[in-house]
Amino acid sequence: MIIAQVCPYFYPHVGGVESYVQALSMELAKRGHEIHIITSRLRGYKRSEEIDGITVHRVPTPIVLYNTPFSLKVGAKIDEIDPHIVHAHTPPPITAYSAIVHCYRQRIPSVLTYHCDLEPPSPSFIGNYLINTYKRLFIGRMFKRASYLLLTTKSYAATSSTAWKYEFDVVPNAVDTKKFHPIEGENEVRKKYRIRGYVVLFVGRLVRHKGVDYLIKSAKYVPNAKFLIVGDGNMRPYLEDLARKEGVKDRVIFAGKVKDEMLPEYYNAADVLVLPSISRLEAFGIVLLEAMACGKPVIATDIPGVRDVVDESCGLLAEPMDEKDLADKINTILGDEGLRERMGKNARERVLRNFQWPDIATRIERIYYKVVQDFKY
């Protein structure tokens, strides 16, 4: 089958949707499918290239507004590839809309994964106006024209005012359990940063909706641990200054971006991973699966989507935007070695049962075949 995946951004751009599309495409390519990625072309990126058996096409993108690439010629590239099916991913918006509407007009079967609701990167009248305008004029049209709709969790589908009027199938995200797994012996990350005690880990972009400021504030109430922050973003200077103001600078380590192949070492360095997100822009939390696959307990905020990933056997849920409750949950896990070991073991088992890429890719592959077979040309 010739499959075109359409996404606003792709590797080397880093993000949850990008990771999802890359992992799914690699798994499908292993099965003999011809996979094409259609995405935005940013400055310095190649126009086209082969990555792990996948052909990446980057179309002209003259404008990026509110993290949304306005990519041209998405439809023309779809026609050039002539796929059996197109799988589009949103948000950011516009790219997926262009693909789905083009497929509808050209009678091409399509699948749309709605990864999360739209929110402006920071509160503003203009940002809210643009998003509300997009929802009113484009979202419904895109949903109605897609052949098949997907979301990644039941709780997110049930609580999204944008999605709940439409019929969605739910297929979760997944993780590579061969790449992310428990590692025995001396840990290179602990050695690098000379850490001997407890490690509280965060992995992700340093942006507002990740809630890293609440994690740093919680460090005041967890005096016996180092807080290892992996990732970069526009909030890093603010977060570094916050660590100084909160008096925890000596226990908060900003590791910045790390090479993808080193991520398992960072997860294995941790005693617990924390995802303190505060916004519906966090609809799943792939880093939770990565940490769980490495046999680590996790703590996440109790928000839709994320709460479907974490259960009481492998982690805890904390109140959003509440650094004291977050600290209480961290201290609960750090203070009980038996609990940590039990949760870590359960976390790995939960991933193996529910979130492995071969299993999830098989479910999506079956959807592709069903959509193509049932499509009325």
Buried (B, 14 or more C-beta within 10 A) or exposed (E): BEBBBBBBBBBEBBBBBBBBBBBBBBBBBBEEBBBBBBBBBBEEBEEBEEBEEBBBBBBEBEEBEBEBBBBBBBBEBBEEBEBBBBBBBBBBBBBBBBBBBBBBEEEBBBBBBBBBBBBBBEEEEEBEEBBEEBBEEBBEEBBEBBBBBBBBBBBBBEBBEBBEEBEBBBBBBBBBBEBBBBBEEEBBBBEEEEBEEBBBBBBBBBBBBBBBBBBBBBBBBBEEBBBBBBBBBEBBEBBBEBBEEBEBBEBBBBBEEBEEEBBBBBBBBBBBBBBBBBBBBBBBBBBBBBBBBBBBBBBBBBBBBBBBBBEEEBBBBBBBBBBBBBBBBBBBBBEEEEBBEBBBBBBBBBBBEEBBBEBBBBEBBEBBEEBBEEBEE
